[in-house]
Structures are given as C-alpha cells and as structure tokens.
C-alpha cells in the first residue's frame, strides 16, 4: 500500500511540474517582451495597438495617411497556430489527470484510515503494559531536566492555630515538560 501511495504521489508531482511548465509557456506567449518588436507577446502587442489607435484618433483630423500598428510575428504565429487554445486544452487535460490521481490518493487515505479504525488496539491497562508494548523512554529523556513532565509534591504547610496543629499538603503538582504536549 505504501509503494502504491508513493507511486501516486510521484505521479502527482510529475503532473504538477508538467502543468507548471505548460502554464509558463502560456504566460510567455502573453507577456514576452523583447528589444525586437516582432517578438513581443500578446499583451504588449495589444497595448501598442491601443496606443496606436488612440494616436490615430487624435491624428484623424489632419490630412494624410496614418499607418496602423501591425501585429508582431510572434502574435501572428500564435493566432495562426491557435497556440493559446492548444495550451489551455493541454492544461485542462493535465488538470483532469490531476483530479483522477488526487481521487485515487484520497481513496487510498480512506482505506488506510478505515484499516486503522477497524484494527483492534493493543490492550494497555497501565504503565507496565504501555512500556512492554511501546518501549521504555530513552535515557536522554529520563536524564534531561525539564524535558519530560513530572509530578512534584506540594511542600506547602497549612495550619498552626491554637485549635488545630499544622499539617503538610498532600497535593501533587504536574510540572509539564517541553517534550510533552
């Protein structure tokens, strides 16, 4: 079961990495900026087209011809090859595969959880049974002060009146250690 889980998690990591690479390529088609205006991406090309049209509107009252902005080679190639639609479909297919793998992982988790819940816990009725089942605490745990929780007798003395004599408290205080929660 663990090998199957590891294989599914590795497959999910690979699918996520592939999806990220496709998303970066998609983003590059949109946002590429270059010194060569023929290699600008779709967003930069759109910005230049809008700016050019605003200039054309301002220039429209004057006589003469105004040259409109032409799409860059990269954008023409992108539109001709329908690149963004292909990449979006690829991302969508990868997402479907990721959902399927995630569902398999969740099913495996549910099987593990059910196996744990249906398994009968070992009978433990005291510390001796616990230590026999799970082992003694390490020497480091026993020797380091303040690491393990401990019970400390309360040293308060009560009383001392003419009618009642003084007596020590029988209470015990738990000093919570750093290693226990």
PENORPE-V570622 format. One record per residue. N is the residue number from 1. RES is the residue in one small letter. SS is DSSP state (~ for helix, > for strand, _ for the rest). PSI is psi in whole degrees, -180 to 180 (NA if undefined). Layout:
BEGIN
N RES SS PSI
N RES SS PSI
END
This chain:
BEGIN
1 x _ -38
2 x ~ -38
3 x ~ -39
4 x ~ -41
5 x ~ -44
6 x ~ -42
7 x ~ -42
8 x ~ -42
9 x ~ -39
10 x ~ -40
11 x ~ -40
12 x ~ -42
13 x ~ -42
14 x ~ -43
15 x ~ -40
16 x ~ -40
17 x ~ -42
18 x ~ -42
19 x ~ -40
20 x ~ -40
21 x ~ -42
22 x ~ -40
23 x ~ -38
24 x ~ -41
25 x ~ -43
26 x ~ -47
27 x ~ -38
28 x ~ -38
29 x ~ -35
30 x ~ -43
31 x ~ 5
32 x _ 132
33 x _ 138
34 x _ 160
35 x _ -30
36 x _ 116
37 x ~ -17
38 x ~ -4
39 x ~ 12
40 x _ 152
41 x _ -179
42 x ~ -39
43 x ~ -44
44 x ~ -40
45 x ~ -41
46 x ~ -41
47 x ~ -44
48 x ~ -38
49 x ~ -45
50 x ~ -44
51 x ~ -41
52 x ~ -41
53 x ~ -37
54 x ~ -40
55 x ~ -38
56 x ~ -40
57 x ~ -43
58 x ~ -35
59 x ~ -9
60 x _ -22
61 x _ -19
62 x _ 151
63 x _ 157
64 x _ 178
65 x _ 139
66 x _ 124
67 x _ 124
68 x _ 156
69 x _ 135
70 x _ 143
71 x _ 150
72 x _ 162
73 x ~ -41
74 x ~ -45
75 x ~ -40
76 x ~ -43
77 x ~ -41
78 x ~ -45
79 x ~ -38
80 x ~ -43
81 x ~ -2
82 x _ 44
83 x ~ -44
84 x ~ -38
85 x ~ -41
86 x ~ -45
87 x ~ -39
88 x ~ -40
89 x ~ -38
90 x ~ -42
91 x ~ -41
92 x ~ -43
93 x ~ -43
94 x ~ -38
95 x ~ -41
96 x ~ -42
97 x ~ -40
98 x ~ -40
99 x ~ -41
100 x ~ -44
101 x ~ -41
102 x ~ -39
103 x ~ -40
104 x ~ -41
105 x ~ -44
106 x ~ -38
107 x ~ -43
108 x ~ -41
109 x ~ -43
110 x ~ -40
111 x ~ -43
112 x ~ -45
113 x ~ -44
114 x ~ -38
115 x ~ -39
116 x ~ -42
117 x ~ -33
118 x ~ -18
119 x _ 141
120 x _ 125
121 x _ 152
122 x _ 144
123 x _ 123
124 x _ 116
125 x _ -6
126 x _ -177
127 x ~ -38
128 x ~ -43
129 x ~ -41
130 x ~ -50
131 x ~ -36
132 x ~ -38
133 x ~ -45
134 x ~ -4
135 x _ 159
136 x _ 156
137 x _ 150
138 x _ 159
139 x ~ -36
140 x ~ -41
141 x ~ -39
142 x ~ -36
143 x ~ -28
144 x _ 123
145 x _ 132
146 x _ -4
147 x _ -44
148 x _ 152
149 x _ 148
150 x > 154
151 x > 129
152 x > 129
153 x > 143
154 x _ 129
155 x _ 17
156 x _ 140
157 x > 129
158 x > 157
159 x _ -153
160 x _ 40
161 x _ 167
162 x _ -27
163 x _ -28
164 x _ 141
165 x _ 163
166 x _ 150
167 x > 152
168 x > 151
169 x _ 145
170 x _ 7
171 x _ 154
172 x > 133
173 x > 135
174 x > 121
175 x > 110
176 x _ 129
177 x _ 167
178 x _ -27
179 x _ -9
180 x _ 149
181 x _ NA
END
